[in-house]
Amino acid sequence: MKAIKNMKLITENGVVENQGVIFDQRIQEIVAENQIGPGMEVIDVGGAYLSAGFIDIHIHGCAGYDVMDDDDHAIRNIARHLVTKGVTAFLPTTMTMEFSRIKRALERIRKNMTDSAQYAQVLGCNLEGPFLSRKYKGAQDEKYIRQPDFELISPYLDVIRLLTIAPEEEGSIDFIKQAVQSGIVVSIGHTNATFNETTKGIEAGASHVTHLFNGMTPLHHRNPGVVGAALWHDVTCELIADNIHVDPAVQTILLKVKGEEKIILITDAMRACLLADGEYDLGGQKVYVKDHQAKLSNGSLAGSTLVLNEAIRNFMTNTGMKIEDAVKMTTLNPAKLLGIEKQKGSVAPGKDADLVVFDQNLNIMMTIVGGEKVFTMA
């Protein structure tokens, strides 16, 4: 049994001090610090913050690796690097490529879901494409975009936790209904939908919006589009808070309109994340990274080089939000979206001992997955 003490503990109800968190693979108790019993391995974190581990539900890669790589070690290497930034669980995210390539990625993700290696846990797949709009394809390869076909994904219902669809495309509404009935969270994104078409997708069961503001019809006072529908309806919205994809002022507007419980911070990171500027690739297309911006040759943004602790820090700076509230956008909010809030997302007895220690500037000091230390800052 282990215990952490001398911390600012971020709970669902705020920050508490003078407490001890006792855990093995799961959190067993939260007690007064002076009640930590003998015989335990006690970790003194020197007054730093302790929260549940971060969950990144939308990430394509990092440190030179990509989810779509035909490499059995790529996902594990992504997981190994993510813990250095406080991420304890994630959804490896696919790209629009040949469907045979997508199938191979899904099979690798399935294998990694049962991998006991003590890195960030693979929760399943975020299927981004190929059921998208050509007009708002972003960095997705247009030649592999196709009409929704539930039979294509039916062998992978145990793997796909989240998927993106353009609700205006023929067959999308029936597809959304089937996916939701199968336990998949359906997200609206990469779409040319109108406000009404988006609303029909939400009424069919879509409950989430992929990287809000990017890859969709914008808000206009005579044509509110997907953004207008996302702001109007009770759906969760992803936000890439790198200050490149979305202006800081718009991030503040979003918080005022949606509230902290309906925003999930993501990275949408690609393989250049954690690496230097240069030439990379994403979904089979060349990507040029300069000054932290990843772009295709035509200037379209192509994912990001963002890390999740930096996203929290940016959002706090932009909005004035307290650290304990901003952290929920990477812990409790994604856990609730995926229906795993009884196991993850906050520090509470009975939940997985996925924990992260950081200072007031969100520098990661220690990451714990399943009760085991997997990263300690040198």
N, C-alpha and C positions, 0 to 999 in steps of 0.2 A: 504494500500500500504506500502511496505517496501523498504528499501535501504541499500546497503552495501557500506562502504567507507573505506579509509585508507588501500588499498590493492595493491598487484601486480597482475593485472588482466591478466590471460592467455587467449588470443584470438586465432583465427585461424591464425593471422598474427604476433603473438609474444606477448611479455609482455608489458603492458601499465600501467602507474601509474596516480595518481591524478584524477581518474575516480570514478563515482558512478554508481552502478547497481541498477536500480529501478524495482521492480517485485511484482506481486501477485502470481497467479498460473503459470503465464508465465513471461518472462522477457519483460518489457515494454519499457525501455529506458536505454541507457548508456550515461551518461552526465558528464560534468565536475563536480568534487566533490563539488565545491562551488555553483553549481546550483541545488543541492538537495533541494526540496521545503519543507515548513513547514508541520506539521501534519503527517509525516511519522514515522514509527518505523525504526530508524537508527541503523544499526549494524556496529560498528567500530571493524575491525578485527586486528588492531594493526600492520599493515604492512605485514601481512601474504599473501600467495598466494590464489587466488580464481580461480577455473576452473570449467568447466562443471563436473557433477558427473561422476564417473567411471562406465563403463559397462563391466560386466564379462559375456562373452558369453559361457563359459565352466566351470561349477562348479557343483559338485555332492552333496556337503553338507558342513556343518561346525557346530561347537559348539554342536556336538553330534547328529545332525540331518542329514538325507539323503533324497534326492529326491524320492528314491524308497521305503521309509518307508510307510507302510500302516497306515498312521497317518495324519488326516486332518489338523493338526497344524504344521507339519514338515516344509513345504515350507514357511509358514509365519514366523516361528522361524528362519529359515535361513535368510530370508529377514530382520528380526529385527537385527540380528547380523552383517550382511554385511554393514549396514550403518555406523557402528563404524570404518570401514576401507575405507570409502569414496565411496562405491558402491551404486549407486542410481537406477540401473536397471540391470537385469541379465536374463540369460536363464537357468533355472533349467535343469540339464543334466541327462539323464537316463543311465542305464547300461543294458547289455545283460542278461536278465533273462527270465522266462516264459513269453510268450507274454501277457497272461492275467494280469500279474503283471505290464508289461509296459503300458497296456491299462489303468489300474487303476491310474498309475502315470500321464498319459496324461490327464485323467479326472480331477485329482486334480490340475494339472497345469492350465487347462482351467478355473477351478473355481477361482483360485488365480489371473488369468489375469484380472478379473473384480472386484477383492477385492479392496475396497477403503482405506484399512488400510495404514497409512502413514509410510511405511517402503520402502525398495528397491522394485521397480516395477518389476513385473514378465512380461516379454515381450513375452513369449511363451516358447517353448521347444527346447532344443538341443537334438536330438535323436541320441545317440551314441550306435549303435547296434540295432538290431542283424545282420545286413547285412554286416558282416566283414569276414576277413580271419582268419582261424584257426591258421595259422603259426605265424601271428603277432597279436594274440589276446590280448597280454598284460595281464591286470587284468580282462578282460572280460571272462565270463564263457563259455568255448568251447561247452558245451552240449546244449546251447541254441542258438548258431550261426546258421543262416539259409540263404537260398537263397533269393535274393530280391523279394519281392511280394508287388506291389503297392496297391493292394486291402486291405492289412493289415493296411496301414496307411491312406487310403482315408477318413475314418470318422474323421480324426484329422487334416485335412489340415488347419483349422483355428488356430491350436495350434502349429504345428511344424514349426519353423522358419529356423532351420538349422539341417542337418542330415549328418552322416558320412557313407560312403560306400566304399567297396573294389571294384575298377572298373574292376578287372580281373575276378570276379565271374560271372557265367552264368546268363544272364538277367540283369546285372548291367547297361549296356549302355541304354537300353530302359527305365529302372527304372529312371536313371538320367534325361533323357529327360522329362519323365512324371512329375517328382518332380519339375524340373525347370519351366515347363509350369504351374505348380500349385502354383508358387510363393515361393517355398522352396529354400533356399540356400543349395547347395550340396557341401559337403566337402569330400576330399579323405583322408582316414586314416585307421589304423589297416589293412594294405594291403601288399600283397606279389607281387604287380604289378611290371612289368618292366617299363622302361622309355616309351616305345611305348604304353603299356596298359594304363599307367597314362595319356599320351597325348590324347588317344582316349576318356577317361573319361572327360578330360578338353574340348575337342572339342564337346562333347555331352552336355556340360553346367556346369560341376563342376567348381567352381570358388574359392575354398578355400581348405586349407590343415589343417587337424587336428593335433595338437601338433607336429609340424615339427621335424623330426629326431627320434621321438619316435613312435614305432608301425608301422614301414614301412621299405621297402628295402632301404639300405643306399646308399650313393654316393660312387661309385668305378670307377676308370678311364676306365675300360673296360665294366662296367655295371652301368650306372648312376642312375638307379632305380627311385623310387618315389622322393627321395630328389633331384636328378638331374633335374627331370621334374618340381618340385616345384620351383627350382631356375631359371630354364629356362623360364617358362611360366609366364604370367601376372596374377598370382593368389595371393590372400592374404594367409599369413601363420601364424598360431598360434605359440606362443612360451611360454613355461613354464620357466620363468626366475628365477628359484630357485637355480641355480648353481649346481643342482643335476641331473636334466634331461638333461641339455645341458651345456657343458663347457663354461665358460666365453669367451674364445678365439673364439669359434664357434659362439657365439652370435654376436661378433664383425664382423666376416666374413659374417654372415647373413645380418647384417645391410648394409655392403658395397655392397653386391650383390643385395639385394632386395630393399633397400631404406626404409625410415621411413614410407612411406604411405602404404606399403604392409605387415607390421608386426602388429599383434594384440597380445598384452600381455594377457595371461589368467592365471588362477590359477590351473585348473583341481583339485580343492581341494575336499577332502573327509571329512567325519564327524569328523575326528580328528583335523581338522583345528581349531585353537583357544584353543585347549585342550592340556593336557600333553601327554608325551610318554605313550604307553601302547598297549593293544590289542583291535582292532576295527573290523569292517567289511566293505566290499564294494562289491556290486553286489552279495551278498550271500557268499562271501569268506572271510576267516579271514585275517586281515591285521595287521602287527606288525609295530608300529611306534617307532623309536629310533633316536635321534639326528635329528629330523625334516624329516627323511626319512620314507616313508610309503611303505612297501613291503609285498608281499605274502610270504608264507612259502618257495616257490621255489626261492626266491630272486628277482622276477620280481617287478619293481616299480608299485605301486598301487595308482595312483593319487598323490596328494601332500598335504602338510599342509600350503601351501603358501597363503598369502593374497595379494590383488592387489596393495596396496600402496608399499608393500615391493618389489613386482615384478618391479615396476617402479624404485625404488631406486637401486635395483640390476643392472638393465639394464643401468641406468645412470653411475653407478660405473664401469661397465664392458666396456662400449663403449665410455665414455666421452661425451655422449649426453647431451644437455641442457635440463633443466627441462621442458620447454614449449614444446619441441619436443617429449620427452619421454611420457608426459601426453597424447598426441594425440593418442598414441597406445592403450589407454584404454578409449578414449572418441570419438573423431571424426572417427577414423578408424573403430571401431566396429559399430558405427552408420551408416556409409556409407555401410558397408557390409550388414546390415539388411535393408537398404533403409529407415532409419528413420532420416537422417541427417537434415531434415527440422524441426524436432521436438527436437532432442537431439544431443549431441556430441560437442557443443561449446556454449560459452556465447554470445548470439546475440539476439536482439529484436525479439519477436515472438516465440522464442523457450521455451520449458518447463523450469521452474525455478528449475531444478535439479542441485544443486551447492555443491561444496565441498571446504572447507577452510583448508589449511595445511601449515606447516612451511617448511623451506628449506630442512629438512630431511624427508619430506613426512609423518610426524606425523599428523594425522587427528585431526583438532581442532573443526570442525563443519560440519555437513551434512544437506542439505536442499533438500527435495523431494516435488515437486509440490508446492513450495513456503512456505512449513512448515518446521521448524527446527525439525529434528528427532534425532539428536545426537549433543551433545556439550561436549567437553572434560572437565572432572572434574578438 
